[in-house]
Amino acid sequence: MALITSSFLIIAIGVFFGLSGAAWGIWVAGAGLVDLLTLPFVIRMIERDQAPESPPAGGADPAATDLSYNPYARED
């Protein structure tokens, strides 16, 4: 929610200064609009990073679960 609020705040500040005659206000409003449009992608990336990792479909890798596993050991 804070990300959406900050995007609208950036747009509002840019529009205010843009209407006051400052040319950079239009650029700030544009940056806020781009920020707002890319927000769904940012939220999706954050959710993906916080998601717990699931085990592989074929089962767990023995090298990852068994610390005594040695693929180079000779079997006599």
N, C-alpha and C positions, 0 to 999 in steps of 0.2 A: 504494500500500500504506500509505503514511503517513496518508492521509486516512481510511482504514478504521480504522487503529490509534487515531488521535486521536478518532474517533467513539466507539469502544468505551471509551476512557479517560474521556471525558466522561460516558458512561453509568455507568461503574463508580464514578466520584467522586460523581455524583449519587445513586446507589443507596446508597453507603456513608453519606453524610451524611443522606440521607433516612431510612435505618434508624436512624441515631443520634438522630433526633428533630428535625433541622433541616428546617423546612418548605420552605426554598429548595432543598434537595437533590432534591426531587421535580421542581421546575421545571428544574433542571440536567439530570436524567435525561431529562426530556421533550425538552429542547432537543437533547440528544445523540441521542435516537431520531429526531427530525425531521431532524437532520443526516445520520444514517445512511440514512434513507429517501430523501432528496433527492440522495444521493451519485451514483447513476447519471446523473442529469441534469447534475450538475456535471462529471462525467468526460466526458460526451458534448460539452458545450460547450467544454471544454478541448481535446479532440481536434479539434473542428471549427475552432477558432481556429488550431491548429497545422498543419492540412492545407494542402498547397500548392494554390494557385489554378490551376484548369485553364482553358485558353483557351475562348472561346465556341464553341458547336457549329458555327456557320456560318463559322468562320474568324476570323482576327484583324481587329480594326477598323483601317482604314488610319490613322485619326487617332491611334490609340494607338501604332502601330509606326513610322510615317513622320513624322519631325519636320518635314519640308518640306511636308507636306500642308496646304493652306489651302482650306477649303471655300468661302471668299468670293472666291477668285481668279477673275478673268475669263479666259475662254479665247477668244482672238481668232483 
